[in-house]
Amino acid sequence: MADVMGMGHGGDGAGDQPPCGGGFCPGNHQQDLVPRKKTRGKAKNLKLDAELRRTGRPLTLPIDTECTFHPVGKPCDYFTREVGIYMWRNIPLDRSGWKNVDQFEKTSLDVHLKAKFDLAQVEKDIHASKIKGGIQQVIQKRFSDRKHYAKLEFLKGGGYADIEGARNKVPEDMTRENWHKAIRHFLTPEHIKRSLANAACRGKQRYANRGGSSSYASTSFKESLQRLEVFHKTHTDKDGNFSSSVAEEDYRRLVLEYEALSQRSCEEGGSSSQPGDLAIFENVLGSRRGHTRGIGPKPCSSTSRVVSGEESQTPQFSKALFQSWFQNPDFRNELQNFLSSSYPTKFGSEDVDGEEADDGSDDDMDMI
């Protein structure tokens, strides 16, 4: 019997103290039945990471070149999420807008995004200035969204009634320093006044886009829908019922406008040019502060860098600069190769076997 472990013993029969008196307390296995409280983990962009591993190169952003010149599609979702994550972790949300953020912070975001998205291709596009303006609009809105989310965290943590309590409740993934900067900004009279004005503006909104975080343009691109179809989809429920009578009336007016234009085109034999979606929506629904209802932000141009907004520097050419180039043997060789390939009869290409071109060559005659 000496080898038998006593009731309520610690576990090895060698004199360990029992976990609790009397030996009748619940075991650890009962504690496992109580689910752990879930906490919000660090934000990740797993789909973007997977796509980068699959392609092995930065992602190209599809662009809506018909109306908004904003990024669209899944790559746009990855882009906006990556911007939001970076801002939340690294950029103080203590400015009234993105344009007032320190240039160093903007440049840091620029460098971060260029490692994951092919922003250089934007500079080569014929619509480069409008696309850069569209991307900057997306970033500006993301900054505003992150700041709004931080404001909600502030109010949830105690808000204006318990400022010190809110200061101690640092949101997940944000540094304490940046959190305290954000709270100081929320306490400024300028921010409070602006918040009240924004709340009043939101109260005047005719109806909301039910498409979630996806813009009208992005929904059109993802699902291959026409702009009128997108308007219907984003203002109705799963059964096709409109979210408001105002949205339903606006949709009816749009349908009538498209039908009238189609009828007119048929009567004129399809020869007359028809206005685009942007013009139709603006004519029927109107616009407000650079935003066309049912379409999205109006295009804006930018000559600055894609993300940071820093003005691009135009290279200054001078005689001294050219002289320095000609002192470089590599430059002279490249120039000679270029001239030989472009003008073989004048700059000693092998095609003429070292002979000088005749002054009355066919090339010269073709130019007469």
C-alpha positions in Angstrom: 0.0 0.0 0.0 3.0 2.3 0.4 3.2 2.5 -3.4 -0.3 3.9 -3.7 -0.5 7.6 -4.3 -2.7 9.4 -1.8 -5.9 11.3 -2.7 -5.3 14.9 -3.7 -1.5 14.3 -3.9 0.8 16.5 -6.0 1.3 13.9 -8.6 4.3 11.6 -8.1 3.8 10.1 -4.6 7.1 11.5 -3.4 6.0 14.1 -0.9 4.8 16.9 -3.3 2.2 19.2 -1.8 -1.3 18.7 -3.0 -2.6 21.4 -5.3 -5.3 22.4 -2.8 -6.6 21.2 0.6 -8.7 18.1 0.9 -7.9 16.8 -2.5 -11.3 17.7 -3.9 -10.5 20.8 -5.9 -11.1 20.9 -9.7 -8.3 19.8 -11.9 -6.5 21.8 -14.5 -8.6 20.1 -17.2 -11.7 21.9 -15.9 -9.9 25.2 -16.3 -9.3 24.4 -19.9 -13.0 24.4 -20.5 -13.2 28.1 -19.9 -12.4 29.8 -23.3 -9.7 32.3 -23.4 -10.6 35.9 -24.1 -9.9 36.7 -27.7 -7.7 39.8 -28.2 -7.1 41.7 -31.4 -3.7 40.6 -32.9 -1.4 42.6 -35.0 -2.8 43.6 -38.4 -1.4 41.6 -41.3 -1.7 41.8 -45.1 -1.5 38.0 -45.7 -3.1 38.0 -49.2 -0.6 40.7 -50.3 2.3 38.7 -48.9 1.0 35.5 -50.7 0.7 37.4 -54.0 4.2 38.8 -53.7 5.6 35.3 -53.1 3.6 34.0 -56.0 4.7 36.6 -58.5 8.2 37.4 -57.1 7.9 41.1 -58.0 6.0 44.2 -56.9 2.3 44.2 -57.8 0.9 46.4 -60.6 -2.1 48.6 -59.7 -5.0 48.5 -62.1 -6.4 52.0 -62.7 -9.9 53.3 -63.5 -8.9 55.5 -66.4 -12.6 56.2 -67.4 -13.8 58.3 -64.4 -11.8 58.5 -61.2 -8.2 57.5 -62.1 -8.0 55.6 -58.8 -6.5 52.1 -58.2 -9.2 49.4 -58.4 -9.6 45.6 -58.0 -7.9 43.3 -55.5 -4.5 45.0 -55.8 -6.2 48.2 -54.7 -7.6 46.4 -51.6 -4.1 45.2 -50.8 -2.7 48.7 -51.4 -5.2 50.5 -49.1 -4.8 47.9 -46.4 -1.0 48.1 -46.5 -1.2 51.9 -46.3 -3.5 51.7 -43.3 -1.3 49.2 -41.5 1.8 51.3 -42.0 0.1 54.5 -40.9 -1.3 52.9 -37.8 2.1 51.6 -36.7 4.5 54.4 -37.8 2.8 57.7 -38.5 1.4 60.0 -35.8 -2.3 60.7 -36.3 -2.0 64.2 -35.0 -2.4 66.2 -38.2 -5.6 67.7 -39.6 -4.9 66.0 -43.0 -2.4 64.1 -45.0 -1.1 67.3 -46.6 0.1 68.4 -43.1 2.0 65.3 -42.3 5.8 65.7 -42.1 7.6 65.1 -45.4 9.9 62.5 -43.8 6.9 60.4 -42.8 5.5 60.6 -46.4 8.8 59.6 -47.9 9.1 56.7 -45.5 5.7 55.4 -46.6 6.8 56.0 -50.3 9.8 53.7 -49.8 7.8 51.1 -48.0 5.1 50.9 -50.7 7.5 50.8 -53.6 8.9 47.6 -52.3 5.5 45.9 -52.7 3.8 47.9 -55.6 5.1 48.8 -59.0 4.6 52.6 -58.6 7.3 53.4 -61.2 5.0 52.2 -64.0 2.7 55.1 -63.1 5.3 57.6 -64.3 5.3 56.0 -67.8 1.5 56.2 -68.3 0.0 58.8 -70.6 -2.3 59.7 -67.7 0.5 59.8 -65.2 -0.5 63.2 -63.6 -4.1 62.1 -63.0 -3.2 58.6 -61.8 -0.7 60.1 -59.3 -3.5 62.5 -58.1 -5.9 59.6 -57.7 -3.4 57.5 -55.7 -2.7 60.5 -53.4 -6.5 60.9 -52.9 -6.6 57.2 -51.8 -3.8 57.8 -49.3 -5.4 61.0 -48.0 -8.6 59.1 -47.4 -6.8 56.3 -45.7 -5.1 58.7 -43.3 -8.5 60.2 -42.5 -10.0 56.7 -41.9 -7.1 55.7 -39.6 -7.5 58.9 -37.6 -11.3 58.3 -37.3 -10.6 54.8 -36.0 -8.2 56.2 -33.5 -10.8 58.6 -32.3 -13.2 55.8 -31.8 -10.6 54.0 -29.7 -10.1 57.2 -27.7 -13.9 57.5 -27.0 -14.2 53.8 -26.1 -11.3 54.1 -23.6 -12.8 57.0 -21.7 -12.9 59.9 -24.1 -13.2 63.4 -23.0 -14.7 62.3 -19.6 -11.7 60.2 -18.7 -8.7 61.5 -20.6 -6.1 59.9 -18.4 -7.9 56.5 -18.6 -7.9 56.7 -22.4 -4.2 57.6 -22.4 -3.4 54.4 -20.6 -5.4 52.2 -23.1 -2.9 52.2 -26.0 -4.4 50.5 -29.0 -2.9 47.3 -30.3 -0.1 47.9 -32.8 0.3 51.6 -32.1 3.2 53.1 -30.1 2.4 54.8 -26.9 4.1 58.0 -28.1 2.0 58.1 -31.3 -1.2 57.4 -29.2 -0.5 60.3 -26.9 0.2 62.6 -29.8 -3.2 61.6 -31.3 -5.0 62.3 -28.0 -3.4 65.7 -27.7 -4.7 66.4 -31.2 -8.2 65.3 -30.3 -8.2 67.8 -27.4 -7.4 70.8 -29.6 -10.2 73.3 -30.2 -9.5 73.1 -34.0 -10.1 69.3 -34.0 -13.3 69.5 -31.9 -14.7 72.3 -34.2 -13.8 70.3 -37.3 -15.4 67.1 -35.9 -18.7 68.9 -35.2 -18.7 70.3 -38.8 -17.9 66.8 -40.3 -20.7 65.2 -38.2 -23.1 67.8 -39.6 -22.0 67.1 -43.2 -22.4 63.3 -42.7 -26.0 64.1 -41.5 -26.7 65.6 -44.9 -25.6 62.5 -46.8 -28.4 61.4 -49.1 -27.6 57.7 -48.8 -24.7 55.4 -48.1 -22.8 53.1 -50.4 -23.6 49.5 -49.3 -20.6 48.1 -51.1 -18.5 48.1 -48.0 -14.9 49.3 -48.3 -14.9 48.8 -52.1 -15.5 52.0 -54.1 -17.9 52.3 -57.0 -15.0 52.1 -59.5 -13.4 49.0 -57.8 -16.8 47.2 -57.7 -17.2 47.9 -61.4 -13.7 46.5 -62.1 -14.0 43.4 -59.9 -17.4 42.3 -61.1 -17.3 43.6 -64.7 -20.4 45.7 -64.1 -21.5 48.9 -65.9 -21.7 52.0 -63.7 -25.5 51.9 -63.7 -25.4 48.3 -62.6 -22.9 49.2 -59.8 -25.2 51.9 -58.5 -28.1 49.4 -58.3 -25.9 46.8 -56.6 -24.5 49.1 -54.0 -27.8 50.6 -53.0 -29.9 47.5 -52.7 -30.0 44.5 -50.3 -29.6 40.8 -51.3 -33.2 40.7 -52.4 -32.9 43.8 -54.7 -34.7 46.2 -52.4 -33.4 49.7 -52.3 -31.9 51.0 -49.0 -33.8 54.2 -49.3 -36.5 55.8 -51.4 -34.1 58.6 -52.4 -31.6 56.0 -53.8 -34.4 54.3 -55.7 -35.6 57.6 -57.2 -32.1 58.5 -58.3 -31.7 55.1 -59.9 -35.0 55.6 -61.8 -33.8 59.0 -63.1 -30.5 57.4 -64.3 -32.3 54.7 -66.1 -34.5 57.2 -67.9 -31.4 59.2 -68.9 -29.6 56.2 -70.3 -32.8 55.1 -72.2 -33.2 58.6 -73.7 -29.6 58.7 -74.8 -29.9 55.2 -76.4 -33.1 56.3 -78.2 -31.5 59.4 -79.5 -28.5 57.5 -80.7 -30.8 55.1 -82.7 -32.7 58.0 -84.3 -29.5 59.6 -85.4 -28.1 56.3 -86.8 -25.5 56.0 -84.0 -23.4 58.7 -85.6 -23.5 61.2 -82.8 -21.1 61.0 -79.9 -22.6 60.1 -76.6 -21.6 61.5 -73.2 -19.7 59.2 -70.9 -20.8 57.7 -67.6 -19.2 60.5 -65.6 -21.1 63.2 -67.5 -24.4 61.3 -67.2 -24.1 60.8 -63.5 -23.0 64.4 -62.9 -25.9 65.7 -65.0 -28.5 63.6 -63.2 -27.3 63.3 -59.6 -25.0 66.4 -59.4 -21.7 66.6 -57.5 -20.3 68.0 -54.3 -16.8 69.2 -53.4 -15.0 67.4 -56.1 -17.1 64.2 -55.8 -19.6 62.9 -58.4 -22.5 61.1 -56.8 -22.6 57.4 -57.7 -19.2 57.5 -59.3 -16.6 58.7 -56.8 -14.0 61.5 -56.5 -13.4 63.6 -59.5 -9.9 63.3 -61.1 -7.2 65.6 -59.9 -3.8 66.0 -61.4 -0.5 65.9 -59.6 3.1 66.5 -60.9 4.7 65.4 -57.7 5.8 61.9 -56.7 3.2 59.2 -56.5 3.0 58.7 -52.7 5.0 61.3 -50.8 3.6 64.3 -52.7 7.1 65.7 -52.8 7.7 67.8 -55.9 9.8 66.1 -58.6 13.0 67.9 -59.4 13.5 68.8 -63.0 17.2 68.1 -64.0 19.1 71.3 -64.8 21.3 70.9 -67.9 24.4 73.1 -68.3 27.5 73.3 -70.5 29.6 72.1 -67.5 27.4 69.0 -67.1 27.7 68.1 -70.8 31.5 68.5 -70.7 31.7 66.2 -67.7 29.8 63.6 -69.7 32.2 63.8 -72.6 35.1 63.3 -70.3 33.7 59.9 -69.4 35.1 57.2 -71.9 32.0 55.0 -71.3 29.7 57.8 -72.3 31.7 58.5 -75.5 31.6 54.8 -76.4 27.9 54.6 -75.8 27.3 57.7 -77.9 29.5 56.3 -80.7 27.5 53.1 -80.7 24.2 54.9 -80.8 25.2 57.2 -83.7 26.7 54.2 -85.6 23.5 52.2 -85.3 21.2 55.2 -86.0 23.1 56.7 -88.9 25.3 53.9 -90.4 26.3 55.8 -93.5 27.7 58.8 -91.7 29.3 57.3 -88.5 31.3 54.3 -89.8 28.9 51.4 -89.3 30.2 48.0 -90.5 27.4 47.9 -93.1 29.3 50.4 -95.3 32.6 48.4 -95.1 34.5 51.5 -93.9 33.6 53.5 -97.0 32.4 57.1 -96.7 28.9 57.8 -97.9 28.5 59.5 -101.2 27.2 63.1 -101.0 24.4 62.1 -103.4 23.3 59.0 -101.6 19.7 57.7 -101.8 19.1 58.7 -98.2 19.8 62.3 -99.0 17.6 62.1 -102.1 14.7 60.7 -100.1 14.8 63.8 -98.0 14.3 66.1 -100.9 
